[in-house]
Amino acid sequence: MYKHMSLFEADAKSGKLPNFSFIDPNYGEFSWNNGRETDGHADFFSSYRGSEILLKNMYESLRASPQWENLAWIITFDEHGGWHDHVPTPMNVPRPDNLAGKDGFLFDRLGVRVPAIVVSPHVQKGRVVVNGEGKPTPSSEFEHSSIAATVLKLFGINESLTKRTDWASKFDFLFNEGPMRNDCPVQLPPVHPGA
């Protein structure tokens, strides 16, 4: 996990990014992005601008990297931002393990939907994934375990992490739908000062 943007940028530029990286933006900490919160939480103490700048800098670092043609960048969120979701939460999904929370919660349902974006020259322009794709079982859904499930499949690891990871929909099919794109922008537009 990268602790500072400068380390990430240096590894991207030199082509030394690891096979898998996890980047957790700052929530109330100021080591990334010149003292800005970068987590995308719009609250009384921060704006969304730090998050937008972080995403822009990361994209441009990845796009300029000699590893660009062999990578996928997944952007997702851990919560929905407090907005209502008109789609009911899926129930009776496989529990990751046989443990229960202190309050007896069994982890046998999913929460509200959150956005996820896959950035790669191997994903076709404008591609939107719909429910029903990447399902190993009729009841499978895309959820956070889909990332781990897809990584395991792409790296050829045939081990089970949890029942939930085994069940989760995978999105590896996105990388096999056509020729590699060569129209991805090198730079993104400047972040609006009011963001």
Residue pairs with C-beta under 8 A, 6 or more apart in sequence:
1 21
1 22
1 23
1 24
2 8
2 11
2 21
2 23
3 31
4 31
4 32
5 32
5 33
5 54
5 57
5 58
8 17
8 21
8 23
8 58
8 61
9 57
9 61
10 16
11 17
11 18
12 61
12 62
12 64
12 65
12 67
13 61
13 64
13 65
15 65
15 66
15 67
17 65
17 67
17 71
19 155
20 151
23 58
25 32
25 37
25 38
25 39
25 40
25 51
25 54
26 32
26 33
26 36
26 37
26 38
26 39
26 50
27 37
27 39
27 41
28 37
28 45
29 37
30 36
30 37
32 38
32 54
33 50
33 53
33 54
33 57
36 46
36 49
36 50
36 53
36 54
37 45
37 46
37 50
37 51
38 50
38 51
38 53
38 54
39 50
39 51
40 48
40 51
40 77
42 48
42 81
47 195
48 195
49 191
49 192
49 193
49 194
49 195
52 191
52 192
52 195
53 191
55 75
56 188
56 191
58 73
59 73
59 119
59 188
60 186
60 187
60 188
62 68
62 71
62 73
62 119
63 184
63 185
63 186
63 187
64 186
65 71
68 121
69 121
69 180
71 120
72 118
72 119
72 120
72 122
72 123
72 175
73 118
73 119
73 120
74 116
74 117
74 118
74 119
74 147
75 116
75 117
75 119
76 114
76 115
76 116
76 117
76 144
76 147
77 114
77 115
77 116
78 114
78 144
79 111
79 114
80 111
80 112
80 113
80 114
85 112
85 113
87 113
89 109
89 110
89 111
89 112
90 109
90 110
90 139
90 141
91 108
91 109
92 108
92 109
93 108
93 109
93 110
93 139
93 141
93 164
93 167
94 108
94 163
94 164
94 166
94 167
95 106
95 107
95 108
95 163
95 164
96 107
96 145
96 162
96 163
96 164
96 165
97 162
97 163
99 107
100 106
100 107
101 107
107 164
110 141
110 143
116 142
118 171
118 174
120 174
120 175
121 180
121 181
121 182
121 184
122 174
122 175
122 176
122 180
122 181
123 174
123 175
123 177
123 181
124 174
124 177
124 178
124 181
125 181
125 183
127 174
127 177
129 142
129 171
129 174
131 141
131 142
133 169
133 171
133 173
134 140
134 142
134 146
134 169
134 170
134 171
134 172
134 173
135 169
136 166
136 167
136 168
136 169
136 170
137 167
139 167
140 167
140 168
140 169
141 168
141 169
142 168
142 169
142 171
143 164
143 168
143 169
145 162
145 164
145 165
145 167
145 168
146 168
146 169
146 170
146 171
148 161
148 165
148 168
149 165
149 166
149 168
149 169
149 170
150 170
150 171
150 172
151 157
152 158
152 159
152 161
152 165
153 170
153 172
154 172
154 175
160 166
